[in-house]
Amino acid sequence: IPDRAKARRLSHRVFPNGTISDTDKTIFVSTSVELRNQIPYFHNNWDMWRQGVCAEGQQKMAMDPEFAEFLDPDGSAWFPYHTQADFLFVPTKYAEKFAEAARLHLKHNVWIECAFGKIVDIIQQQLQAPIRLVRLCTGFGGLRGHWEFIQRCKSENVAVLHPFKIGDRYNEFWAHADAINFPLE
């Protein structure tokens, strides 16, 4: 999210006893439904949140003894707001810690968009790994996957295009394939 304050408000903490709180530890609840309902600014309409594949698994994970080494000094686990999980480059020297953190998320069925932020946070905190963000040209709804989407991305200073689903638009893709590789300034 470009707005750091909004991202902080939409993040949350979980304690090993299962208690969930807002990031600042001013409101405490016992379920993710209460989190969404009782924290005024925590209004998340993203479908995966409503399906229960984020906070519910994160709550179980924070209670798992295997996760204890990843708790913050106050004993809680901070879970950042969900993010797009289309691309992530992990240097080999960080791969083992990445795999360890990813396995815990998988064990507790945390959706990838909810897991990546915490996995990266773990690598950054435990290994002092530098983080580099690049602009992703993306869109939701009808434009993604169409030639107009790629044209719009060409006019923006981006580093990565959201996946172009070739199978969905096979003929359109190949009609313009020569123009897809474009230089970025």
N, C-alpha and C positions, 0 to 999 in steps of 0.2 A: 504494500500500500504506500503511495507516495506521502501520505499524511502520517507522520510518526506518532502524533498525539492520538489520532484515531486508532492506529494499530495498537498502541499501548492500552487504550480503553477496551479494545476488542480481544485482548489477550487475557489469560487467566492463570491462576495458580492452583495446584492440587497438593494437599498434604498427605503423608503416608497413611493417615487414618481415613482418607477418602473425602475429607472436607474440601470443598472448592471455594475459591475466593476470587475477587477481582484482583488485578495486578497490584494495587496498592494495599491490599489486605484490609479493606474497610467494610466489606460485605462478605459474609460467610454463608454458604448453602451446602446442601448435601447431594443435589443432583444437577445435571446439566440443564434440565427443564427449569429448575429454580434459578439457575444462573441466567438463562435467557429471560425469565419473567421478572426477577427481582432486581437485576442490575439495570437501571433505566437506560443506559446507553448501549447495553449489550443486546442489540436487536440484530439478529443475524438470520437473514432469509435464505442463505445459501442452502440448496437442497441437501447437501451431504450432512450439514449440521442437523437439519430436521430429521434425517434418517438415522441419526445416532452413531455415525462412524467416526466421530472426532472425540468430543469430551468424554464420552462414556468409556472408550478404550484408554484415553489418557488418564482417567481416574483410576482404572484398574492397574495401569502401568505404574503410576506413582505409588501404589500400594504394594507392588511386587518387590520383594527383597533384592532381586537382581538389578533393580533400578536405583537402589540406595546410593551408589557411587555418583549418580548424576543429579542428586538433590542439591539445592542451593544451601548456603550456610544456615539459613533460617529453618531448614528442614522441608521446605516446599519445593515443588517442581514448577518452574515457569513455563507455560506453553504459549508460544507466540500465535498470533492470528494466522489463519490458514493462508497459503500462498499458491500461486500456480506452480506446478511441478513438472513442467514440460522438459526442462533442461537443467542439468546440474553436472558440473565437472568436479570430480574429486581426485586430487593428486594421489598417486600411489602411496606416498608416505602417510596419508590420512585414511587410507582405504579400510584398514582393519577396525579402527574406531568407528568409522562410518557404518561398516557392516554390523558391528556389535550393537550400535544404537538402532539401526534399521531393524535388526532381528527382534528387539524388544517391541518396537512399534508393530511389527507384523504379528508377533505373538498375541498382542492385545487388539488386533484388528483395527488399527488406526489408519484411516484413509490417507493415501500418499500426500495429498494437498495439506493435510493437517500434520503429518509426520515430518516433512522436509524441514520446516522451520526449526523444530526442536532438535532434529538430527544435526543440522548445521550449527545450532547453538552449542550442542554438546562438543562437537569437534572444535569449535572456536574457543570454548571455555577450557576444555581439558588439554588441548594441544596448542593453544594460542595460534591457531590457524588464521591466516588473513582471509577476509571475505571480499570478493569483488562482484559487484552487481552489474549486469549489463541490461540495457533496455530491450524489452521484448515487445515486438509489434503484435498485438493481439486484438481480438474483437469477439464479441459474443452475439449470438443470434444468426441472422441470415447472411451476413457478409462474409464470415469466416469460410474459407474453402473456395471462394470465388476469385476470379481474376482481379476484380476491383479491389479486393482486400490486398493483394500483392502490390497493385499499383499504389494504393494509399501508403503502404509500408515503404515503398521506394522513396516517397517524398519526405519521410520522417528519418531522423538520424537514429536508427536502431541498430542493434547488434545481432538480433535473432528474430526470425519470423516464427510466429506460432505455427505448429505443425500444419502443413497443407495436406489435407487428406486426399491423396491422389486417387484412391479407389472411388471416392464419392464423386469426383469431378474429372475422371480419367481423360475424356476427350478435350475438355477445356484446358487441363494441365498441359497436355502434349502440344496443343495448338500454340501455346506460349512458352514452351520449355526453354527456348533460346534466350528469353528475356528474364528468366528467374534469377540467374546469377548476376547480381548487380553490385557495383562497388559502393561501399559505405564511406562517407567522408568523415 
